Amino acid sequence: MLNHLSELKKASLFYFIVMALSLALVMFFRLAASKSEIVLIANMLTPALAAVIMLYVLTSDGNKRKGPFSLGLTRSGWHSWGLALLLPLIVLTITYGLVWLSGAAGFLAPTGDGWFPKLFIQRLINLLILIPLVLGEEIGFRGYLLPRLRELGSTKAVVISGFLHGTWHLPLILLTSFYLTEGNRLLTIPLFLMLLTAAGVMYGVLRLTTDSLWPSVILHAAFNAFLGLFTTLTVARSPLTIYIIGESGVLTVAVAAGVAFWFLQRWLNTRSTNLVEPIPAE
């Protein structure tokens, strides 16, 4: 057992394990010559698996009374669910609205009778499917990793956890044909990492202010679901559109970073009393 490790060293070891698991999974699918996108879903479980390995195999933290509680799964944080749904809408409405108004991309209006109820139901179903899928990622990066980075300070912790979450996607991006495949990767990958860092700040702040993982899970799932919605409502008018909007868009990054900065200032750099105390080392 590695119970003598500091929380920062546990965080480092977790990151090494989750990257190794992701790389091993991707290489397995490559060697099996599998064309199935199941690798995307399987990879989303690796952060949770790495957390379990840390809690119950390499340390005994998970066997202690407070160990499992540090993941943030035992509190609902329901009072922040509305905010978790609203933040992605703010970011994407501003981003895509500016692009539509500028004419850089077109707005594809829904047609047909009853299009609004159908669209609403589709997005709701999509959101409900995404919540259990992104839960695996959030258990690892906001449930296990983030609290152990708080020795660096809460601000650095949310930024670093967001960036590391972004880099965890790299084996999938670089070694498969299922993720972030459009555009020049010398441009799209840095932009993607910046977006995940900004989004991670929002996920992390919700995790710390509520002492619950569920608001960040809902925010993460909502961002993915609403991004899909806005993508279906948009018609690209130039090959450069990929660099303006979407997961690798400059405008998306700028708006997300602005909202994340406001959010961080509002909740972490004020005299607000909502921020919970750091989770002590078990």
Contacts in CASP RR format, 6 or more apart in sequence:
PFRMAT RR
TARGET T0000
AUTHOR 0000-0000-0000
METHOD contacts of the structure
MODEL  1
MLNHLSELKKASLFYFIVMALSLALVMFFRLAASKSEIVLIANMLTPALA
AVIMLYVLTSDGNKRKGPFSLGLTRSGWHSWGLALLLPLIVLTITYGLVW
LSGAAGFLAPTGDGWFPKLFIQRLINLLILIPLVLGEEIGFRGYLLPRLR
ELGSTKAVVISGFLHGTWHLPLILLTSFYLTEGNRLLTIPLFLMLLTAAG
VMYGVLRLTTDSLWPSVILHAAFNAFLGLFTTLTVARSPLTIYIIGESGV
LTVAVAAGVAFWFLQRWLNTRSTNLVEPIPAE
1 58 0 8 1.000
1 59 0 8 1.000
1 60 0 8 1.000
2 10 0 8 1.000
2 13 0 8 1.000
2 58 0 8 1.000
2 59 0 8 1.000
3 59 0 8 1.000
3 60 0 8 1.000
3 61 0 8 1.000
5 13 0 8 1.000
5 59 0 8 1.000
6 151 0 8 1.000
6 281 0 8 1.000
7 147 0 8 1.000
7 148 0 8 1.000
7 149 0 8 1.000
7 150 0 8 1.000
7 151 0 8 1.000
7 281 0 8 1.000
8 148 0 8 1.000
8 149 0 8 1.000
8 151 0 8 1.000
8 152 0 8 1.000
10 54 0 8 1.000
10 59 0 8 1.000
10 61 0 8 1.000
10 148 0 8 1.000
11 145 0 8 1.000
11 148 0 8 1.000
11 149 0 8 1.000
13 54 0 8 1.000
13 58 0 8 1.000
14 50 0 8 1.000
14 51 0 8 1.000
14 54 0 8 1.000
14 140 0 8 1.000
14 144 0 8 1.000
14 145 0 8 1.000
14 148 0 8 1.000
15 145 0 8 1.000
15 164 0 8 1.000
17 50 0 8 1.000
17 53 0 8 1.000
17 54 0 8 1.000
18 46 0 8 1.000
18 47 0 8 1.000
18 49 0 8 1.000
18 50 0 8 1.000
18 140 0 8 1.000
18 168 0 8 1.000
19 167 0 8 1.000
19 168 0 8 1.000
19 171 0 8 1.000
21 46 0 8 1.000
21 49 0 8 1.000
21 50 0 8 1.000
22 43 0 8 1.000
22 46 0 8 1.000
22 168 0 8 1.000
22 171 0 8 1.000
22 172 0 8 1.000
23 171 0 8 1.000
23 175 0 8 1.000
25 39 0 8 1.000
25 42 0 8 1.000
25 43 0 8 1.000
25 46 0 8 1.000
25 171 0 8 1.000
26 39 0 8 1.000
26 43 0 8 1.000
26 171 0 8 1.000
26 172 0 8 1.000
26 175 0 8 1.000
26 176 0 8 1.000
27 175 0 8 1.000
29 36 0 8 1.000
29 39 0 8 1.000
29 176 0 8 1.000
30 175 0 8 1.000
30 176 0 8 1.000
37 178 0 8 1.000
39 172 0 8 1.000
39 176 0 8 1.000
39 178 0 8 1.000
40 172 0 8 1.000
40 178 0 8 1.000
40 179 0 8 1.000
41 133 0 8 1.000
43 171 0 8 1.000
43 172 0 8 1.000
44 133 0 8 1.000
44 134 0 8 1.000
44 136 0 8 1.000
44 137 0 8 1.000
45 136 0 8 1.000
46 168 0 8 1.000
47 136 0 8 1.000
47 137 0 8 1.000
47 138 0 8 1.000
47 139 0 8 1.000
47 140 0 8 1.000
47 141 0 8 1.000
47 144 0 8 1.000
47 168 0 8 1.000
48 135 0 8 1.000
48 136 0 8 1.000
48 137 0 8 1.000
48 139 0 8 1.000
48 140 0 8 1.000
50 140 0 8 1.000
50 144 0 8 1.000
51 71 0 8 1.000
51 139 0 8 1.000
51 140 0 8 1.000
51 143 0 8 1.000
51 144 0 8 1.000
54 61 0 8 1.000
54 144 0 8 1.000
55 61 0 8 1.000
55 62 0 8 1.000
55 67 0 8 1.000
55 68 0 8 1.000
55 144 0 8 1.000
56 62 0 8 1.000
56 63 0 8 1.000
61 67 0 8 1.000
61 70 0 8 1.000
61 282 0 8 1.000
62 68 0 8 1.000
62 282 0 8 1.000
64 282 0 8 1.000
66 279 0 8 1.000
66 280 0 8 1.000
66 282 0 8 1.000
67 282 0 8 1.000
68 74 0 8 1.000
70 143 0 8 1.000
70 144 0 8 1.000
70 147 0 8 1.000
70 279 0 8 1.000
70 282 0 8 1.000
71 139 0 8 1.000
71 143 0 8 1.000
71 144 0 8 1.000
71 213 0 8 1.000
72 143 0 8 1.000
72 207 0 8 1.000
72 211 0 8 1.000
72 212 0 8 1.000
72 213 0 8 1.000
72 214 0 8 1.000
73 139 0 8 1.000
73 143 0 8 1.000
73 213 0 8 1.000
73 214 0 8 1.000
75 210 0 8 1.000
75 211 0 8 1.000
75 212 0 8 1.000
75 214 0 8 1.000
76 212 0 8 1.000
76 214 0 8 1.000
77 210 0 8 1.000
77 211 0 8 1.000
77 212 0 8 1.000
77 214 0 8 1.000
77 215 0 8 1.000
78 214 0 8 1.000
79 210 0 8 1.000
80 206 0 8 1.000
80 209 0 8 1.000
80 210 0 8 1.000
80 212 0 8 1.000
80 215 0 8 1.000
81 214 0 8 1.000
81 215 0 8 1.000
81 218 0 8 1.000
82 218 0 8 1.000
83 206 0 8 1.000
83 215 0 8 1.000
84 206 0 8 1.000
84 215 0 8 1.000
84 216 0 8 1.000
84 218 0 8 1.000
84 219 0 8 1.000
84 222 0 8 1.000
85 218 0 8 1.000
85 219 0 8 1.000
85 222 0 8 1.000
87 202 0 8 1.000
87 219 0 8 1.000
87 222 0 8 1.000
87 223 0 8 1.000
87 259 0 8 1.000
87 263 0 8 1.000
88 219 0 8 1.000
88 222 0 8 1.000
88 223 0 8 1.000
88 225 0 8 1.000
88 226 0 8 1.000
88 227 0 8 1.000
89 222 0 8 1.000
89 226 0 8 1.000
90 259 0 8 1.000
91 223 0 8 1.000
91 252 0 8 1.000
91 255 0 8 1.000
91 256 0 8 1.000
91 259 0 8 1.000
92 223 0 8 1.000
92 226 0 8 1.000
92 227 0 8 1.000
92 230 0 8 1.000
92 252 0 8 1.000
94 255 0 8 1.000
95 230 0 8 1.000
95 245 0 8 1.000
95 246 0 8 1.000
95 251 0 8 1.000
95 252 0 8 1.000
95 255 0 8 1.000
95 256 0 8 1.000
96 105 0 8 1.000
96 230 0 8 1.000
96 233 0 8 1.000
96 234 0 8 1.000
96 245 0 8 1.000
98 251 0 8 1.000
99 105 0 8 1.000
99 106 0 8 1.000
99 234 0 8 1.000
99 241 0 8 1.000
99 244 0 8 1.000
99 245 0 8 1.000
99 251 0 8 1.000
100 106 0 8 1.000
100 107 0 8 1.000
100 234 0 8 1.000
103 237 0 8 1.000
104 237 0 8 1.000
104 238 0 8 1.000
104 241 0 8 1.000
104 244 0 8 1.000
105 234 0 8 1.000
105 235 0 8 1.000
105 236 0 8 1.000
105 237 0 8 1.000
105 238 0 8 1.000
105 241 0 8 1.000
105 244 0 8 1.000
105 245 0 8 1.000
106 234 0 8 1.000
106 235 0 8 1.000
106 236 0 8 1.000
106 237 0 8 1.000
107 233 0 8 1.000
107 234 0 8 1.000
107 235 0 8 1.000
108 232 0 8 1.000
108 233 0 8 1.000
108 234 0 8 1.000
108 235 0 8 1.000
109 233 0 8 1.000
110 116 0 8 1.000
110 119 0 8 1.000
110 233 0 8 1.000
119 229 0 8 1.000
123 225 0 8 1.000
123 226 0 8 1.000
123 229 0 8 1.000
126 225 0 8 1.000
126 228 0 8 1.000
127 221 0 8 1.000
127 222 0 8 1.000
127 225 0 8 1.000
130 220 0 8 1.000
130 221 0 8 1.000
130 224 0 8 1.000
130 225 0 8 1.000
131 217 0 8 1.000
131 218 0 8 1.000
131 221 0 8 1.000
133 221 0 8 1.000
134 217 0 8 1.000
134 220 0 8 1.000
134 221 0 8 1.000
134 224 0 8 1.000
135 217 0 8 1.000
137 165 0 8 1.000
137 220 0 8 1.000
138 203 0 8 1.000
138 213 0 8 1.000
138 216 0 8 1.000
138 217 0 8 1.000
138 220 0 8 1.000
139 213 0 8 1.000
141 161 0 8 1.000
141 162 0 8 1.000
141 164 0 8 1.000
141 165 0 8 1.000
141 168 0 8 1.000
141 203 0 8 1.000
142 161 0 8 1.000
142 200 0 8 1.000
142 203 0 8 1.000
142 204 0 8 1.000
142 207 0 8 1.000
142 213 0 8 1.000
142 216 0 8 1.000
143 207 0 8 1.000
143 213 0 8 1.000
145 161 0 8 1.000
145 164 0 8 1.000
146 157 0 8 1.000
146 158 0 8 1.000
146 161 0 8 1.000
146 204 0 8 1.000
146 207 0 8 1.000
146 208 0 8 1.000
147 278 0 8 1.000
147 279 0 8 1.000
149 156 0 8 1.000
149 157 0 8 1.000
149 160 0 8 1.000
149 161 0 8 1.000
150 157 0 8 1.000
150 208 0 8 1.000
150 278 0 8 1.000
150 279 0 8 1.000
151 278 0 8 1.000
152 160 0 8 1.000
154 208 0 8 1.000
154 268 0 8 1.000
154 275 0 8 1.000
154 278 0 8 1.000
155 264 0 8 1.000
155 268 0 8 1.000
155 269 0 8 1.000
157 204 0 8 1.000
157 208 0 8 1.000
158 200 0 8 1.000
158 201 0 8 1.000
158 203 0 8 1.000
158 204 0 8 1.000
158 205 0 8 1.000
158 208 0 8 1.000
158 264 0 8 1.000
158 268 0 8 1.000
159 197 0 8 1.000
159 200 0 8 1.000
159 201 0 8 1.000
161 200 0 8 1.000
161 204 0 8 1.000
162 196 0 8 1.000
162 197 0 8 1.000
162 199 0 8 1.000
162 200 0 8 1.000
162 201 0 8 1.000
162 203 0 8 1.000
162 204 0 8 1.000
163 193 0 8 1.000
163 196 0 8 1.000
163 197 0 8 1.000
165 196 0 8 1.000
165 200 0 8 1.000
166 192 0 8 1.000
166 193 0 8 1.000
166 196 0 8 1.000
166 197 0 8 1.000
167 193 0 8 1.000
169 179 0 8 1.000
169 180 0 8 1.000
169 192 0 8 1.000
169 196 0 8 1.000
170 189 0 8 1.000
172 178 0 8 1.000
172 179 0 8 1.000
173 179 0 8 1.000
173 180 0 8 1.000
173 185 0 8 1.000
173 189 0 8 1.000
173 192 0 8 1.000
174 185 0 8 1.000
180 188 0 8 1.000
180 189 0 8 1.000
180 192 0 8 1.000
180 247 0 8 1.000
180 248 0 8 1.000
182 188 0 8 1.000
182 242 0 8 1.000
182 248 0 8 1.000
183 242 0 8 1.000
183 243 0 8 1.000
183 248 0 8 1.000
187 243 0 8 1.000
187 248 0 8 1.000
188 242 0 8 1.000
188 243 0 8 1.000
188 248 0 8 1.000
189 248 0 8 1.000
191 243 0 8 1.000
191 248 0 8 1.000
191 249 0 8 1.000
191 250 0 8 1.000
191 253 0 8 1.000
192 247 0 8 1.000
192 248 0 8 1.000
194 253 0 8 1.000
194 257 0 8 1.000
195 247 0 8 1.000
195 248 0 8 1.000
195 249 0 8 1.000
195 252 0 8 1.000
195 253 0 8 1.000
195 256 0 8 1.000
198 253 0 8 1.000
198 256 0 8 1.000
198 257 0 8 1.000
198 258 0 8 1.000
198 259 0 8 1.000
198 260 0 8 1.000
199 220 0 8 1.000
199 223 0 8 1.000
199 256 0 8 1.000
199 260 0 8 1.000
200 260 0 8 1.000
201 260 0 8 1.000
201 261 0 8 1.000
201 263 0 8 1.000
201 264 0 8 1.000
202 219 0 8 1.000
202 256 0 8 1.000
202 259 0 8 1.000
202 260 0 8 1.000
202 263 0 8 1.000
203 216 0 8 1.000
203 219 0 8 1.000
203 220 0 8 1.000
204 216 0 8 1.000
205 263 0 8 1.000
205 264 0 8 1.000
205 267 0 8 1.000
205 268 0 8 1.000
206 215 0 8 1.000
206 216 0 8 1.000
206 219 0 8 1.000
207 213 0 8 1.000
207 215 0 8 1.000
207 216 0 8 1.000
208 268 0 8 1.000
208 275 0 8 1.000
208 276 0 8 1.000
209 267 0 8 1.000
209 274 0 8 1.000
209 275 0 8 1.000
209 276 0 8 1.000
210 276 0 8 1.000
211 276 0 8 1.000
227 246 0 8 1.000
227 247 0 8 1.000
230 245 0 8 1.000
231 246 0 8 1.000
234 245 0 8 1.000
236 242 0 8 1.000
242 248 0 8 1.000
242 249 0 8 1.000
243 249 0 8 1.000
243 250 0 8 1.000
244 250 0 8 1.000
244 251 0 8 1.000
244 252 0 8 1.000
245 251 0 8 1.000
245 252 0 8 1.000
246 252 0 8 1.000
266 272 0 8 1.000
267 274 0 8 1.000
267 275 0 8 1.000
268 275 0 8 1.000
END
